[in-house]
Every structure is written in structure tokens, then in C-alpha cells.
């Protein structure tokens, strides 16, 4: 699948099904194919899960081109690799952790640190993706967040809604600024934030900027688009 497409990771859990539904909506919205990825140690068990996922897509969007991929690899590594040439990667997450591999904090966070394309994080507590209403919310920390600003403008145009900006000062009190941002996500359809990585696969989770992106991933009340800094140069 050499064309730009949407990639989603699944594991058979309810949360990954929600992520898949969101990925389908995004693929249809962008008029691009969808790739469903199941990273599992034993490839023999992947078939039934992928078949069920494909059937769900065909029932709702029979016109959508879908590719099924079973990969014997770490889920985060597999999604980062599959998403290298993708328009968007989608993953589900659970705010308080959980047993499902793709629903765990660690996998979602590791995908964020490795991905080179925009990432959509869908939480367990979010409304069904197609039912989300409201503006596109852009979290702005510095004037250097150009890629996320452009992405947010395009996303608002795609959805036919307004773009709303929330400034989260890079050097202000981190708890207060993050809490204000989380509150603002309550009536948004999606929120967009930049992510700056050190390029070593471990990201900058210890910085204020990294803390804001990670906190938003697990506490946002709407789905989160995380846009890698430097995306325009890839």
C-alpha cells in the first residue's frame, strides 16, 4: 500500500474497535484506503480478529478499500513502522491502564514517541467518534508549533467547523495550564497538539511541552490529534 492511507492498530478489545471506527471515519473523510494492523506474537491467531474487523468495515462502508496486516512485532514498533508513509495513524487508549495491549498507556505513549505522521488517540471514555460535535481545538504552546496549526486548520475545514485556540504557556504553571486545556476539550470534537521528540525514540516526556501532550492523551474528553514537530520537512 504505497499511497497515503490511514493506519489503525487493533487487538480485539472494545477500545481498539472504537479506534478502528474512528480510523474508518478518517479514511472516508480523506478519501484514502485503510490499513488494519494486528501486532501479535502468534500470527495464527490474527486471522479471526482481522476477519471480524474487516466485516465490521464492509458492513458500514463497503466502498472503502481495506488492507489487513498481521505482524509478529511489538505493537508500538509495528504501528510506527506502518505509519511512516501514512496520512494518519490511529490508536486506542485507556485513561487508567488496562489489560488489552493497545489500550495500555505504554503502547500509546511509545507510538507517540516513534511516529513520524500525525497520530489520532481515541480514549475509552469518549463518545462514539461519529457522534462527536463541536469545534476543532488547537492547543498552542509556542509560535514554533507551525505543523500542528496547519493540521488543525485543515481538520476544521475538512469537518466544516470552527477552529478554536487555547494557549498553554510553555513556562507557566504546568498543572494549571493542563487543567484548563482538559476542561476546554469537553465541548470540542477533536483537539490538536504538537509533539516535540528528541529523535532518540524516547521523546521529551520530561519537558513541560511533552507533559502537556501526554496528559492530553490520557485525560482529554475528546479524541486527540498529536502532530510531530518537523512534519512538514519529512
N, C-alpha and C positions, 0 to 999 in steps of 0.2 A: 504494500500500500504506500506508494511513493507520493501521492497527492496529500495536500494538507487535510487533516481529518481530526476527529475528536477521539481521544483515548480514555477509557474508563477501566478501573480495576474493580474486580468483583471477587467474592469469596463465598457466596451462597447465603450470606446473612441479610437480615432485613435492611440494615443500614447500607450495605453495598447495593441492594436493589433500589433504594432511594437515590443513590449516587448514579446508578445506571439510568434511571428515569430522567434525572437531570441532564445526563450526557446525551440522551436521545433528543431532549428538547433543544439542547445547544447545537447538536448536529443538524437538526431540521432547520433551526433558525439561521444557521450559517450555510445551509445547502451543501454540506460536506458529508463524507462517509463516517461511520462509527466503527472503532475497533474495541472489542471487549476482551480484556486481558485477565486471565486467571493464573496467578503465580502459585504453584503448589509443588511440594517435593515429589509426589507420585502423579505423573501425568495421566495414569489410567483412571484416576478418579475425577479428572477435569471434565470429561465428556458430558455426563449428565447435567452438571451445573451450567456449562456453557450452552447446552441444548435448551435448557429451561429459559435461560436469559434471552437467547435468540428468539424463542417462541413468544416471549413477552413483547419483544420489539416488533415482531412481524404482526402481532395482533393489533397493535396501536398505530404503527407506521409501516405498512407493508412496502412502501416505496423506498424506504431508507436502505442504502447499501451498508451491509454489516459484515465485518470480518471477525472471526473467533480465533483467539490465540491462547494456547496453553503453554506456560513457560515454567521450566524447572529452575526457579531462581528466587532470590529474596524479593518480596513484593515491591519494596521501595525501589530497589535497583532495577527491577523489571519495568516498572512504570516510568522511571526516569529515562531509561534507555528507549522504551517505546515512544515516549513523548518528545524525543529530540527533534523530530521534524513535524510534530503535530501542531495544530492550531490551538489546542486546548487539551489538558489532562484533567480528569475528574476523579476524586476520591472521597469516600465517606469517612466520617469520624464521630466518635462518641465522646461527649464532654468529660465524662468521669471515668474513662477507660472501659474495658470490656474484654470478652473472650475472643471475639471474631478478629482475625488478623488484620484486615484492612480497616477495622473500626477502632483500632488502638491508637493512642496518642503517638506512640513511637513511629509507626509506619507513616502516618500522615505527615508528621513533622520531618521525617527523613526524606520523604518525597519532596517537600518544600525546599529542603536544603540542596537537593540534587537536580531538580527540574530546570530545564532551560526554556520552557514555554510557560504561558500562563496556566495556573492551576486553579480549579474550582473545588472548594472544600464544602461538602454538604453534611450538615450535622444531624444527629438523630432527633433532636428536638424541633427541627424546622418544620414548617408547614410543607405539604407536598409541593414540589418545585413549580408545577404548573399553576398552583393556587396563589403564588406569591404576587403581591401587588405593591405599589409604591414607587418611589424614585430610586435611581441608582445613586448610592452613597459613595463618595470618594474620600478616603482618609489621607490627608496631606500632612506630611511631617516636615519636608524640606522642599525648596524650589527645584531640587535636583530630581524629583520624582516625575520626570517627564513621561516615561513609558507608561506608568500607571495612569497618569492623567489622560493621555491619548487613548488608552484602552477604555477607560471609563466613559469618555465622550463617545467612542464608537459603540459601546454597550448600551448607552442611553438611547442613541439614535436607532440601534437595532430593535430596541424594545418600544420605542416611541414614547419614552417617559422623560422626565426632567432629570438633570444631574444636580446633586446637592453635595456641597463640600463641607467637610468637618476638619478643622485644623487641630492636629495633635502635636503640640510643641515638642521638638526633639529634646530640648533641655529643660522642660518643665517637670513638675512632679509626675512621675510615671503612672502611679495608681490613679490619680485624679483624672488625668487626660484619657487613660484607657477606659475608665468607668464611664466617662462622658461619651466616648465613642461607642461603647457597648450599648448604652441607652439609646443612642441615635439609630442603631440598627433595627430597633423594634418595628418601625414603620417603613423600612426600606425593602425593595425586592431583592437586591443584592448589594454587597459592599465591596469596594475595590481598594487594595492597599499594595504598596511596593514592598519588595523584599530584597535586601542587600546581603549578598553572600561574600565570604572571604575567598571563595573559589577552592576551598580545600575539602569540600564535602561535609563540613561541619557547620557552615553558616556563621551567623553572628548572633546567635540566640542570647548571648550575654549582654549585648548592647541594648540601649533603650529602643532603638529602631527595631531590632529583632524581637524584643519582648512584646512590643505592640502588635506586630504581625502574628506572633504565636498566640498571644492572649486572644486576639480576634478570632483566630481559627477555632478555638475551643469554647469561647464564650459568646460569640456573635449570635444574635437571634434571627439572622438570615444567612443564606449562603454567602461564602467569601471567595472572591477572586484574588489570588495572590500573584502579582506580576513581577517577575525578576527584573532587577535593575540591569540596564545594559541590554535589554531585549532587542532594541532597535538595531544593535550592532551585530546581531547574530545572523 
